[in-house]
Amino acid sequence: MSELPPCPICQSPYAYELESLLVCPECGHEWSLSEEQAGSDGFVVKDSNGNTLQDGDTVVTIKNLPVKGTSQTIKAGTKVKNIRLVDSDHNIDCKIEGFGAMALKSEFVKKA
């Protein structure tokens, strides 16, 4: 019998196969083995609603964001196009019209 990976949500070692999916009996999470292998690089960025973000996506700010060094703020509802994901505390690099290059936290945006 092959060794199955633990559940990505609760880390339960009791996952089992059901047709083409893997199922966790403890939390009920279902995922495919191909997702498990493809997602093994570990760098995943999610927005405030839990949607996975990718390079080139368009996002919308969900609250007014102060800009350091100026008295201006980025208003809630500002659309930000063509984002680039980076592995740091501010995980989105982008250009905002009227402000220039910015680094945003993914918890303050939602996918458009």
HUZI-V876163 format. One line per field, one symbol per residue. phi: phi as a letter, one per 40 degrees, with the letter a starting at -180 (. if undefined). psi: psi as a letter, one per 20 degrees, with the letter a starting at -180 (. if undefined). burial: b if it has 16 or more other C-alpha atoms within 10 Angstrom, else e. A space follows every 50 residues. Layout:
phi = ???
psi = ???
burial = ???
This chain:
phi = .ccccccccbgccccbcbfcbbbcccbgcbaccccccccccgcbbbcccg cccbdgcbbbcbacbcbcgbccbcccgccbcfcbcbcacccbbabbdgbg cbbbcccbbbcc
psi = pqpqqrpigikpjkqrpodjqqppigijpprqhhgghhjiiioppqahjj ppqrpirprpqirpoqppirjqqoqpjppoqmqppqnahojpprpppihb pqpqpiijrqp.
burial = eeeebbbeeeeeeebbeeeeebbbeeeeebbeeeeeeeeeeeeebbbeee eebbeeebbbbbeeeeeeeeeeeeeeebbbbebbbeeeeebbbbebeeee eebbbbbbbbbe
